[in-house]
């Protein structure tokens, strides 16, 4: 009798997990439509839809450098129908740089998989008389406080990447924060700031047109879209790495079986040749893995960026 009662008690839960998904799934992209994050999110959603047999819809929810969108997913019903594409900053920088963090990464989010890694490139305005990272460092040391670098905003990965370079190279450069990458890049092209470290897709066209000079890729490997540009490690600064990246998360209380189904659909999509090719066209490297892989990677990212945040005394 007890066994029958237990079976009846858990039957609805099992039916729920097996039936997932029985309706469209939503993926929140925490940035405006049209940018690299949106491209990555929509491409993933399309691939997941094919694997789940249900539409996967993208909703753009911007604000606070992506934190608002991730927060909305963290507080959604934990039923597998609301997911989020998190950026690097929303889970590895914001927890240390924001005075009031609306969610706890460890307690409120279930890590599904890293989705894509996006190399960043250090570029300068052509008026700056340098053609390599070594020359830039030498110039900055000879002209302390005279090289300005723009970023997508205080506390963004583009800001902390510059601070990391300053610390490693022991140079005095001035940070100029903007409200987003677009205005920062506009001023970099215009010469109002001399340097910036941004995602390759954002600067690629301007580099190819000669409006900007690429000095180094801040990743472990060169990127196929700029194969002649050396890495920071090749230039002698192996610790200056600032890949941007995006992952997939769900509310923490999402049932394990549902999370497994989401993970299977996401990683299958990320391994498909069509998605890999589309990501590569915008300099993204599809990076599927296990939740455990994601957790280990996130821990290393948090360790790196928390040290930078602490070193510069940044808080907002």
N, C-alpha and C positions, 0 to 999 in steps of 0.2 A: 504493500500500500504506500509506504514511504517513497519507494522508487517511482511509483506511478505519479505521486504528488510532485516529486522533484522534476520529473519529465514534463509534467504540465506547466510547472512554474517557469522552466527555462525554454519551453517551446517557442514563446513569442520572441525571445531574444535571438534564438537561432534562426527563426524565420526571417527576422529583420535583417540579420547579417547576410543570410543567403540571398535575400531579395535585393540587396543593395547593388546598383542604384535602381530605384523604381520611378525616378523623376529626374529632371535636369539638375546638374551640379554646377555650382557657381565658384569661379576662381577670382578672388579680388586681386587686382593689380594696383598697388598703392602709389601709382604715378599716372600722370595724364596720358591720354591716348596719343598714339603716334610716335612715341619715343622708343628707344631700344627695349626697355622693360616691357612695354606693351607688345612689341613684336615677339619677344621671347614668350610672354604669357599666352598670347593668342595662338601661337604655333603649338605650344604645349597643350593648350585646351583642345585644339583640333585633333591632335594625336590621341589624347586621352578619351575623347568622345568616341573615336573609332574603337577603342579597346573596351570602353564601358558599355557601349550600346545605348548611351543616352547623350543628349546635348550637354556640352560643357560650356557654360556662358561666362564671358569675362565682364567684370564690373570694375571700372576705374574709380578708385577712391584715393585722391591725393591729400597731402597735408603733413606737416611736421616731418619732412624728409622721408615719407613712407610709413611713419609710425601709425598714423590714423587708420590706414587701410589694414595693417596687420592687427591692430587692436580690435577692429570690427570683426575680423575672423576669429580672434582669440575669444571674443565674447559671444560668438554665434552658437546656436544649438549644436552640440557635439554629435551630429548624426551623419557626418560625411558629406553633407550637401553644401557646406561653405568652407572653402579652402582659401589660402592666400599665397601669392608669390612674394616672398620676403626678399628684400635686398640685404646686402652685407651690413649696411649701416643700421638697419632696424633691429638686428639681433646681436651684432658684435660691437657696435659703437654706441648707439643710443642708450643702452643700459648703464653706461658709465659716464655719458656726457649730459644726459638730461636730469634736471633736478627732480622732475616728477615724471616717472615712467608709468604709463597706464597699464602695462602688462608685465608679468614676470616670464621671461623666456623659458625658464626651466619648468615652472609650474603651470603655465597657461597654454603652452604650445606643444603639439606633437610634431616632431621632426619627421618628414616623409623621405625626402631625398634632396641633395643638391641638384639643381636643375642645369645651371650653366655658369661657366667662369668666363669673365670678360676682361681681357688684358687692358691695361691702361698705358698711356704713352705720355712721356714728358715732352712737351713741345714749347718752343719759344717763338717770339715775333722775329721776323727776319732782320729787323734793325739791331737786334742784340748781336754783337760781334763774336759769336761762338758757334762752333759746328760740332761739338761733342759734349758729353756730360762732364768730362774732365776740364774742358775749357770753360764751361759754365761755372763749375765750382771755383776755378782759379779766378774768374772774373768777379764772382760774388765775394770772394775773400779780399780782392783788391778794391772792391767798391761796396763795403758793408752798408746794408740798409738801403741800397739803391736799386736792387732787383725786387720787383713786386710780383707776387704770384696770385692769380685769381683762383677762386674755388666756387663750387655750387652752393656754398653756405658754410657757416661755422659749424664744426662738428661733423661735416660730411666726410666721406672717404677721400674726396679730392682735397679737402683741407688737411686732413691728418697725414695724407701721403706727402704733402709738402713739408709738414712739420717733421715727419720721419726723415726726409732727406736733409733738412736743416740740421737735425740732431746728429745724424750719421756723418755728414760732411763737415760739421762744425762751421756753418756759415750763417750770416745774418741776412735773411730775406724777409720781406714784409708781406704778410697775408692780407689779401683784399677779398672779403666775402661778398658773394652775390646771392640773389634769390633765385637759384637754379643755375644749371649748367649753361643754358642758352645765352643769357646776358653776359656771363663770364667769358664765354667763347667769343661773343661779339666784340667785347672790349680787348680780348687777346689779339684778335685779328686786326683791330683798330690801333693797337699799340698802347692803349691806356694801361695795360699790365703787360709785363714782358714774358711771363712764364705761366704754365699751368699743367696739371696732371689730370687727364680726363680719359674716359673710356675711349678706346680706339674708334668705335663706330661714330662717335660724336666729332672727332677731329679728322677722320680719314680723308674726306673730300677736300678739306682745307690744306692738308699736308700734300696731297697729290697735286693740288693746283698751285702750290708754292706760296700760299698765303701764310703758312706756318712751317717751321723747321722741326722735325722730329729728332730728338737727341737720344732717347732711350725708351725701351719697353720695360715697365716696372713689373715684370713677371719672370718666372723661372726659365721660360722658353720664349724664343722669338715668335712672332705671329706671322701667319702666312700672308696676311694682307699688307704687311710692311716687313718683308723678309730681310731687307738690308739694314734695318734699324737694330742695333745691339741691345741686349738686356742690361739692366742696372748691374747685375752680377758680373757680366762681361766687362763692365766699366769699373769694377772694383768695389761695388756697393751691394753685396749680396743680401744684406738685411733690408734694403729698400725695395720691398715687394708690396704692391697694393692692387692686386687683382680685385676688380669688382666682381660680385657674384650674386646669384639669385638661387633661392631654395623654395621648396614647397612645404607648407605647414598646414596643420589642421588644429582645431581646438583640442586641448589636452585630453579631455574625457571621451574622445571619439573611440568607439569599441575597437579592440585589436583586430578583429576579423575585417572590419570596414577599412581600417588603416592598411591592412595587407592588400586589400582589393585596390585601394587608391595607389599604393606603392607599385603594385604590379602594372597597373595601367600607365602610370607616369614613366616608369623605367622602360617599359616596352616602347612607349612613344619616343623617349629620348635616345633609344638605340636604333630607331628607324633611320635608314639612309636619307630619306627625304628631309626629316627634321635636322639631322646632323648637317646636311648641306645648306639648309636655309639659315641655320645658326651661323655657320662658317662664313656666309656671305656678309654678315654684319659683325664678323670677328668674334663670335661667341663659340665656346667649346662646350658641347653637350657633356654633362658630367653626372650621369646616373650612378647611384650607389645605394647602400643600405642605410636605414636610420642610424645604425651604429657608426657607420662611416661619417655620416652627417654630424653626429654628436661630437666625434673626435675632431673633425675639421673645425667645427664651430668653437670648440674649446681652445684650439690653437689660435684662431682668429681673435677671440675675446682676450686671450692672454697678450697678444701683440698690441691690439689697439687700446686696451685698458692702460698699458704702460705708457703709451704716447699721450693719452688723455691726462693721466696723472702727471707726467713730466711737464706738460705745458700748463697745467692747472686750469684746464678748460671745464666750464660748467655752464649750462644755460637752462 
